[in-house]
Amino acid sequence: MRNIGVNAGANAGVPQNILLFAYMGLGDAIMMLPMLRSIKEAYPDTKIHALTQAPSPAHEILRLSGCVETIEFFAFKQASLKERWKLMRRLRAKKFDMVFCSYVAPVPYFITLIRNIPVRVGHVAHRRGARNVSFEFLWTHPVHVSDSDHSHETKRYLALVEALGIETKQHHLNIALEPQPDHIRRATDYLRAKGVHDADICCGFHPAVGVTMPWRQWGVEKLIETAQRLQKEYSDADTKVWILLIGSNADKILLQAMAEKIKHNVCIIIPDEICLPEDIPLSMTMALLRKCAVLIANDGGIAHLATSCGTALVRVFGMADYYGYKSLPLDNNVRNVDVWKGLACSPCMGLGVIKPGYNLTNCGHLNCLTLITVNEVVQEASITLEDYIASRDRLFSDGHQ
């Protein structure tokens, strides 16, 4: 194994304990998977400890990855000075050899902790037209990232481990995840109980967007029309097209309103309600996504989750950082499509913040979303469904020869 030359008085060698700042959303955690896998391959006996805000889908990704030893939750903004001091003392006692901080990490709250860790790897963000607060002085291995380089998030995270000389090529696009054992069977049983037969086609829809990001919403009425048209086109005497409306407890009102308008062969799915206490809820979401021939969704974490678990995706993408979060093609021949207009004014965001001079909540036209038509989304979903049906027919034919 290659030893790392470290400055700041640290000894070169293999780290025993690594601290990972994981204050991020679901999509970000999925983008971090290749980085985590590269670290574990380089240092299989090293323990990775994650620090994050609160229990969330992002922390469930860390659990499912199998790369993280422990996860500690700390709401730094709400914590008192006494609580912060206790956390710092507790973390120092773990004697971390190395720390990784991405550009979204809340570095200012943890400088006294970070600066005492021998190997410190962190992003130095460069945002055009914005006031950039640089912590380059803090890092033994600084990694520069810019909102103008159009890099994918996986590459930005991988650059952190590449700064240490770790080989990452084989992990470049490895964001694949597997649900927990038994969840596929339980998801199948659940859908059968709802009336979904093995010969039917399931089209997943994830219509919700984050409370803080309503501007990602393409349009509920457009999603409903898309669902109805797919049902009309692909349902016949032998096969029904089921619309699976997937969301959380917070989305129930929205999902119920959509189900009432779709009317037939529609199922509201709240994965948390299916789970047992010992389950990882996100794993059940993955199992249910695997039952779908395609997922149609707004830009968000669940769309990335569909890609990672091998479900075909048609995603409507608006004003967020398309270059950083565009769908990745996995080595499984699954079709992942982003319907994105690529207007001159988009994306409005870069490296996690709104670009100076932009107002993505009310830009005056929202053309990046409003110009995307139902016809475009239906067309992309139809191509995927045609492939799915042809593949299923081939399997059926081969099984009866």
Buried (B, 14 or more C-beta within 10 A) or exposed (E): EEEBEBEEEBEEEBBBBBBBBBBBBBBBBBBBBBBBBBBBBBBEEBBBBBBBBEEBBBBBBBBBBEBBEEBBEBEBEEBEEEEBEEBBEEBEEBEBBBBBBBBBBBBEBBEEBBBBBBBBBBBBBBBEEBEEEEBEEBBBBBBEBBBEEBBBBBBBBBBBBBBBEBEBEEBBBBBBBBBBEEBBEBBBEBBEEBEBEEEBBBBBBBBBBBEEBEBBBBBBEBBBBBBBBBBEEBBEEEBBBBBBBBBBEEBBEBBEEBBEEBEEBBBBBBBEEBBEEEBBBBBBBBBBBBBBBBBBBBBBBBBBBBBBBBBBBBBBBBBBBBBBBBBBEBEEEBBBBBBBBEEEBBBBBBBBBBBEEBEBEEBEEBBBBEEBEBEBBBEBBBBBBEBBBEEBEEEEEEEEE
